[in-house]
Amino acid sequence: MPLITQIQEDIKTALRSGERLKLTTLRMLLSVVKQKEKDTGKDITDNAILAIIEKQIQLRKEAAELYKEADRPELLMKENEEATILQGYLPDKLNTHELTKIIETIISTIGAETIQNMGQVMTELKSQSQGNIDMKQASSIVRALLSQ
């Protein structure tokens, strides 16, 4: 089942069961996806939806940090719960060992030797990822491997 269909079905389920937070979170996600479709003028792929979800989770975490600094525990809790709901649509992240193997393969394939080639490696890694790679962790691994 395509991810967009899954989200739409979960919206219906949340509506029937009265889960307000889940309903509003998924409606917001669906509106962001629809806006992206309008902007690009074509149907959006599951990988693009995963990227949107990752971005929305990142926004929630940043907002949660601000609410924590402002001592607003009720809003902090809401943002964290929304991030958890969105996290449920992402595949499990690769562990460090698997990620390192993928990065080493990419480095040898494109012939990257110095830290100046980091952009090429990250671009290739991002194109191969399907939402299952923590890009922050990947960046530190690539940096470590290229600076040896």
C-alpha positions as CSV (number, residue, x, y, z in Angstrom):
1,M,0.0,0.0,0.0
2,P,1.4,3.4,-0.9
3,L,2.4,5.6,2.0
4,I,-0.1,8.3,1.1
5,T,-3.0,5.8,1.2
6,Q,-1.8,4.5,4.6
7,I,-1.8,8.1,5.9
8,Q,-5.3,8.7,4.6
9,E,-6.6,5.4,6.1
10,D,-5.0,6.3,9.4
11,I,-6.8,9.7,9.3
12,K,-10.1,7.9,8.9
13,T,-9.3,5.6,11.8
14,A,-8.2,8.4,14.0
15,L,-11.4,10.3,13.2
16,R,-13.6,7.3,14.1
17,S,-11.7,6.6,17.3
18,G,-11.6,10.2,18.4
19,E,-7.8,10.5,18.6
20,R,-7.7,14.3,18.2
21,L,-3.9,14.7,18.3
22,K,-3.2,11.9,15.8
23,L,-6.0,13.3,13.6
24,T,-4.6,16.9,13.5
25,T,-1.0,15.6,13.1
26,L,-1.9,13.4,10.1
27,R,-4.1,16.1,8.5
28,M,-1.2,18.5,8.8
29,L,1.1,15.9,7.2
30,L,-1.3,15.2,4.4
31,S,-1.7,19.0,3.7
32,V,2.1,19.3,3.4
33,V,2.3,16.4,1.0
34,K,-0.6,17.8,-1.1
35,Q,1.1,21.2,-1.2
36,K,4.4,19.5,-2.3
37,E,2.4,17.7,-5.1
38,K,0.9,21.1,-6.2
39,D,4.3,22.8,-6.2
40,T,6.0,20.0,-8.3
41,G,2.9,19.4,-10.5
42,K,3.3,15.6,-10.3
43,D,2.4,12.7,-8.0
44,I,4.7,12.4,-5.1
45,T,6.7,9.2,-4.4
46,D,7.0,7.3,-1.1
47,N,10.6,8.4,-0.8
48,A,9.6,12.1,-1.1
49,I,6.9,11.5,1.6
50,L,9.5,10.0,3.9
51,A,11.6,13.0,3.4
52,I,8.7,15.3,4.3
53,I,8.0,13.2,7.4
54,E,11.6,13.4,8.5
55,K,11.5,17.2,8.0
56,Q,8.3,17.5,10.0
57,I,9.8,15.4,12.8
58,Q,12.8,17.7,12.8
59,L,10.5,20.7,13.0
60,R,8.7,19.2,16.0
61,K,12.0,18.5,17.8
62,E,13.2,22.1,17.3
63,A,9.8,23.4,18.5
64,A,10.1,21.1,21.5
65,E,13.5,22.5,22.4
66,L,12.1,26.0,22.3
67,Y,9.2,25.1,24.5
68,K,11.6,23.4,26.9
69,E,13.6,26.6,27.1
70,A,10.5,28.7,27.6
71,D,9.3,26.3,30.4
72,R,6.1,25.3,28.5
73,P,5.7,21.6,29.5
74,E,2.2,21.2,27.9
75,L,3.4,22.4,24.5
76,L,6.6,20.4,24.8
77,M,4.6,17.2,25.5
78,K,2.3,18.0,22.5
79,E,5.3,18.4,20.1
80,N,6.9,15.2,21.4
81,E,3.7,13.3,20.9
82,E,3.3,14.6,17.4
83,A,6.9,13.6,16.6
84,T,6.2,10.1,17.9
85,I,3.1,9.8,15.7
86,L,5.1,10.8,12.7
87,Q,8.0,8.6,13.6
88,G,5.7,5.6,13.2
89,Y,5.7,6.1,9.4
90,L,9.4,5.9,9.1
91,P,11.3,2.6,8.6
92,D,13.7,1.5,11.3
93,K,17.1,3.2,11.0
94,L,20.1,1.2,10.0
95,N,22.6,0.5,12.8
96,T,26.1,1.9,12.8
97,H,27.7,-1.2,11.4
98,E,25.3,-1.5,8.4
99,L,25.6,2.2,7.7
100,T,29.4,2.1,7.8
101,K,29.4,-0.8,5.3
102,I,27.1,1.1,2.9
103,I,29.2,4.3,3.2
104,E,32.5,2.3,2.6
105,T,30.9,0.8,-0.6
106,I,29.9,4.2,-1.8
107,I,33.3,5.7,-1.1
108,S,35.0,2.9,-3.1
109,T,32.5,3.1,-5.9
110,I,32.9,6.8,-6.5
111,G,36.6,6.9,-5.6
112,A,36.3,9.4,-2.8
113,E,39.7,10.0,-1.1
114,T,39.5,13.3,0.7
115,I,37.1,15.3,2.8
116,Q,36.5,17.4,-0.3
117,N,34.5,14.5,-1.7
118,M,32.2,14.3,1.2
119,G,29.4,16.1,-0.7
120,Q,29.5,13.5,-3.5
121,V,29.4,10.6,-0.9
122,M,26.5,12.2,1.0
123,T,24.5,12.9,-2.2
124,E,24.9,9.3,-3.3
125,L,24.0,8.0,0.2
126,K,20.9,10.2,0.3
127,S,19.7,8.9,-3.1
128,Q,20.1,5.3,-1.9
129,S,18.4,5.9,1.5
130,Q,14.7,5.2,1.9
131,G,14.2,7.0,5.1
132,N,16.2,4.4,7.0
133,I,19.4,6.4,7.4
134,D,20.2,8.9,10.1
135,M,21.9,11.5,7.9
136,K,23.6,13.2,11.0
137,Q,25.2,9.9,12.0
138,A,26.1,9.2,8.4
139,S,27.8,12.6,8.1
140,S,30.0,11.9,11.0
141,I,30.9,8.4,9.7
142,V,31.7,9.8,6.2
143,R,33.9,12.5,7.8
144,A,35.7,10.0,9.9
145,L,36.3,7.6,7.0
146,L,37.5,10.3,4.6
147,S,39.8,12.0,7.0
148,Q,41.8,8.8,7.7
